[in-house]
């Protein structure tokens, strides 16, 4: 029977600042940490692409560094928590036993292979991630608590897809694909071996770079509210969403919030075109009609049949078969028209 206990550990995480390459994913994770209302990040890629390592590294950029893993076999009660109805009926108070969502409050909730999780549980996760509040109702008794976390889901598309309705609920989508260059591969292995042999020493070695990353994220969070969601940026985004033929309006909202988070990340005071462009693929990739592809080109026109060439064309003849060669007639000259002899 699968383990339903969420993983909460104080073991040092591999520092996000020490991750080699994967710049797009690191940016998307930082934007989700700056503004959790973006709606989390869905990471796609085959096995062995360090998806979980990157997700764990994000926890250190948040205030309390909480990192909670949702087990694949978790039930709804284990996820949202339970209410003790006997205590409520006998003592007139709601006794709540917290679930995974309460444990993840203020940190990162990591769901590996989210495409293999039941659709109902994914719906619950995404609802709470968007609202920041978990509500539990049992037989007329209700309880609610804050559950503000950054949702990170990973999946291998070869093992099955998420329904489009659930894909759309994730704020940002990043795909890890393509071969890793030999120089990067060797550097990744060296750093991983160094971390495995001495996690504390490795984290100490990267503490300055990690601290700088933490401070930059915190400064961006502090600056976020002062950056206006401008009408000009919204107009550009809505026009581009219309051109991409995405369904619904969530893409527009997520794109605008992510662009503002990117402006805060840069230390800017307003959203500019570079912010809109930087996050466009994050917001659109999983919402296009054909995922990960540009809209198809229109079909080529059907070729029209060509007239049959004259039979004497290959022999140097001119014009259509039986056509007389042109003759020059002087102006004013009278052309003799031949007449046929009359019948006797």
C-alpha positions in Angstrom: 0.0 0.0 0.0 1.5 3.4 -0.9 2.8 5.7 1.8 0.3 8.5 2.5 2.6 10.5 4.8 3.8 13.8 3.3 7.5 14.3 3.2 8.7 17.1 5.4 12.5 17.2 6.0 15.1 19.4 7.4 17.9 17.9 5.2 19.6 20.7 3.3 18.3 21.2 -0.2 20.6 21.5 -3.2 20.9 25.3 -3.6 19.0 26.7 -6.5 22.0 29.1 -7.2 24.2 26.0 -7.8 22.0 24.5 -10.5 23.7 24.3 -13.9 21.7 25.7 -16.9 17.9 25.3 -16.7 17.7 29.2 -16.7 14.1 29.3 -18.0 12.9 27.0 -15.2 14.8 28.8 -12.5 13.2 32.1 -13.7 9.7 30.6 -13.7 10.2 29.3 -10.2 11.4 32.6 -8.9 8.4 34.4 -10.5 6.1 32.0 -8.7 7.9 32.7 -5.4 7.5 36.4 -6.0 3.8 36.2 -6.7 2.2 32.9 -5.6 -1.1 34.1 -7.1 0.3 33.3 -10.5 -0.8 29.8 -9.7 2.3 27.6 -9.5 4.5 25.9 -12.1 4.0 22.7 -14.1 7.4 21.2 -15.1 7.4 18.7 -17.9 10.3 16.5 -18.9 11.7 13.0 -19.0 13.2 11.3 -16.0 16.6 12.4 -14.7 16.2 16.1 -15.6 16.5 17.3 -11.9 12.9 18.5 -11.7 12.6 17.6 -8.0 16.0 19.1 -7.2 14.9 22.5 -8.7 11.6 22.4 -6.9 13.3 21.7 -3.5 15.7 24.6 -4.2 12.8 27.0 -4.5 11.8 26.4 -0.9 14.9 28.1 0.4 13.8 31.3 -1.4 10.7 31.6 0.7 10.3 32.9 4.2 10.2 29.6 6.2 11.7 27.2 3.7 8.9 24.7 4.1 8.9 21.9 1.6 6.1 19.4 1.6 5.7 16.5 -0.9 2.3 15.1 -1.6 2.4 11.3 -1.9 0.9 9.8 -5.0 -1.5 7.6 -3.0 -2.9 10.3 -0.7 -6.6 10.5 -0.1 -8.8 13.6 -0.1 -8.9 13.6 3.7 -5.1 13.3 3.9 -4.9 16.3 1.6 -7.5 18.7 3.0 -7.6 17.5 6.6 -10.5 16.1 8.7 -13.1 17.3 11.1 -14.0 15.4 14.3 -17.8 15.2 14.1 -18.1 13.6 17.5 -16.3 16.5 19.2 -18.3 19.0 17.2 -21.7 17.4 18.1 -20.8 16.6 21.7 -18.7 19.6 22.7 -20.0 22.2 20.2 -16.6 22.9 18.7 -15.0 22.0 15.5 -11.9 19.9 16.1 -9.7 20.0 13.0 -6.9 17.6 12.1 -4.7 19.4 9.6 -3.8 17.8 6.3 -1.1 18.3 3.7 -2.4 21.7 2.6 -2.1 23.1 6.1 1.4 21.7 6.5 2.5 23.4 3.2 1.2 26.9 4.3 3.9 29.5 3.6 6.2 27.1 1.7 6.3 24.8 -1.4 3.9 22.0 -2.1 5.5 19.5 -4.5 3.5 17.0 -6.4 5.6 14.5 -8.4 3.9 12.9 -11.4 0.8 15.1 -11.0 -0.6 13.6 -14.2 -1.0 10.3 -12.3 -3.0 11.9 -9.5 -6.8 11.6 -9.5 -8.5 14.5 -11.3 -10.6 15.3 -8.2 -7.5 15.8 -6.1 -5.8 17.9 -8.7 -8.9 20.1 -8.8 -8.8 20.6 -5.0 -5.1 21.4 -5.1 -5.5 24.0 -7.8 -8.5 25.6 -6.1 -6.6 26.1 -2.9 -3.5 27.2 -4.6 -5.4 29.9 -6.4 -7.4 31.1 -3.4 -4.9 30.6 -0.6 -7.7 29.2 1.6 -8.7 25.6 2.4 -12.3 25.0 3.3 -13.6 21.8 4.8 -17.3 21.0 5.2 -18.7 17.8 6.8 -22.4 17.3 7.5 -23.1 21.0 8.0 -19.9 21.8 9.9 -17.3 23.9 8.2 -13.7 25.0 9.0 -11.2 27.0 7.0 -7.6 28.0 7.3 -4.9 29.8 5.3 -3.0 27.6 2.8 -0.7 30.0 0.9 1.9 28.0 -0.9 3.7 27.7 -4.2 2.4 24.7 -6.1 5.0 22.8 -8.1 3.9 19.9 -10.2 6.0 17.7 -12.4 5.1 15.2 -15.1 6.6 13.0 -17.8 4.3 13.4 -20.8 5.2 9.9 -22.0 3.3 8.5 -19.0 0.0 10.3 -19.8 -1.3 13.8 -20.1 -3.4 16.0 -17.9 -6.9 17.0 -19.0 -6.8 20.5 -20.8 -9.1 21.9 -18.0 -6.4 21.0 -15.4 -3.5 22.1 -17.5 -5.1 25.5 -17.8 -5.3 25.8 -14.0 -1.5 25.8 -13.7 -0.2 29.3 -14.0 3.1 28.6 -15.8 4.4 25.7 -17.8 8.0 24.9 -18.5 9.3 22.0 -20.6 12.8 20.5 -20.0 13.8 18.9 -23.3 16.7 18.6 -25.7 20.1 17.1 -25.1 22.3 18.6 -22.4 25.7 19.7 -23.7 28.7 17.6 -22.6 30.3 20.6 -20.7 27.1 21.1 -18.7 26.6 17.4 -18.1 30.1 17.0 -16.5 29.5 20.1 -14.4 26.2 18.8 -13.2 27.7 15.5 -12.1 30.6 17.2 -10.3 28.3 19.4 -8.3 25.9 16.6 -7.5 28.8 14.4 -6.2 30.1 17.2 -4.1 26.7 17.8 -2.6 26.1 14.1 -1.9 29.4 13.7 -0.1 29.0 16.8 2.1 25.6 18.5 1.9 26.4 21.0 4.7 29.8 22.0 3.3 28.4 22.3 -0.3 25.6 24.6 0.9 28.1 26.7 2.8 30.2 27.0 -0.3 27.2 28.4 -2.2 25.7 30.4 0.7 26.7 33.8 -0.7 25.2 33.2 -4.1 22.1 31.6 -2.5 21.7 34.6 -0.1 21.9 37.0 -3.0 19.2 35.1 -4.8 17.0 35.1 -1.6 17.5 38.8 -1.2 16.6 39.5 -4.8 13.4 37.6 -4.5 12.5 39.3 -1.3 13.1 42.7 -2.7 11.0 41.8 -5.7 8.1 40.7 -3.4 8.4 44.0 -1.5 8.3 45.9 -4.8 5.5 44.0 -6.5 2.5 45.9 -5.1 3.9 49.2 -6.3 4.1 48.1 -9.9 0.8 48.9 -11.7 -1.1 46.4 -13.9 -1.1 48.9 -16.7 -3.8 49.1 -19.4 -1.1 49.3 -22.1 0.4 46.0 -21.0 -3.1 44.4 -20.7 -4.0 45.5 -24.2 -0.8 44.0 -25.7 -1.4 40.7 -23.8 -5.1 40.4 -24.7 -4.3 41.0 -28.4 -1.6 38.3 -28.4 -3.8 35.8 -26.5 -6.5 36.4 -29.1 -3.9 35.8 -31.9 -2.8 32.5 -30.2 -6.5 31.4 -30.1 -6.2 30.3 -26.4 -9.4 29.3 -24.6 -10.7 31.2 -21.7 -9.2 34.3 -20.0 -6.9 32.7 -17.5 -3.9 33.1 -19.9 -4.4 36.8 -20.0 -4.5 37.1 -16.2 -1.6 34.8 -15.5 0.5 36.5 -18.3 -0.1 40.0 -16.8 0.7 38.9 -13.3 3.9 37.1 -14.4 5.0 40.1 -16.4 4.6 42.3 -13.3 6.6 39.8 -11.3 9.3 39.9 -13.9 9.4 43.6 -13.8 9.8 43.4 -10.0 12.5 40.8 -10.5 14.4 43.3 -12.7 13.9 46.1 -10.2 11.8 48.1 -12.6 8.9 50.4 -11.7 6.5 49.4 -14.5 5.8 46.6 -16.9 7.7 46.9 -20.1 7.8 45.0 -23.4 10.7 42.9 -22.3 8.7 41.7 -19.3 5.8 40.7 -21.5 8.1 38.8 -23.9 10.1 37.1 -21.2 7.1 35.2 -19.8 5.0 34.7 -22.9 6.0 31.1 -23.5 5.5 30.2 -19.8 1.8 31.4 -20.0 0.9 30.2 -23.4 2.7 26.8 -23.9 0.1 24.6 -22.2 -2.9 26.7 -23.4 -2.4 26.6 -27.1 -4.8 24.4 -29.1 -1.8 22.2 -30.0 0.4 22.1 -27.0 4.0 23.3 -27.5 3.4 24.2 -31.1 2.7 27.3 -33.0 -0.6 27.6 -34.9 -0.6 25.6 -38.1 0.1 27.4 -41.4 -2.8 27.6 -43.8 -2.9 24.9 -46.5 -1.3 25.6 -49.9 -3.7 26.4 -52.7 -4.7 23.6 -55.0 -2.7 23.7 -58.3 -4.9 24.5 -61.3 -4.6 22.2 -64.4 -2.3 23.6 -67.2 -3.3 23.6 -70.9 -1.9 20.8 -73.0 1.1 22.0 -75.0 0.8 21.9 -78.8 1.9 18.7 -80.5 4.4 20.4 -82.7 6.0 22.4 -79.8 8.7 19.9 -79.3 9.6 20.2 -83.1 10.0 24.0 -83.0 6.5 24.8 -84.3 4.8 28.1 -83.3 1.3 28.6 -82.0 -1.6 26.1 -81.9 -1.7 23.3 -84.5 -3.2 24.6 -87.8 -2.7 28.2 -87.0 -1.4 30.4 -89.9 1.7 32.4 -89.4 1.2 36.2 -88.9 1.4 38.5 -92.0 2.2 42.2 -92.2 -0.3 44.2 -94.0 0.6 47.9 -95.0 -1.8 50.6 -93.8 -4.2 51.5 -96.6 -3.4 48.5 -98.7 -6.2 46.4 -99.9 -5.9 42.8 -99.1 -7.1 40.4 -101.8 -9.5 37.9 -100.5 -9.5 34.7 -102.4 -12.8 33.5 -103.8 -13.9 30.1 -104.7 -15.1 29.4 -108.3 -18.8 29.2 -108.8 -20.4 26.0 -109.6 -21.2 25.5 -113.3 
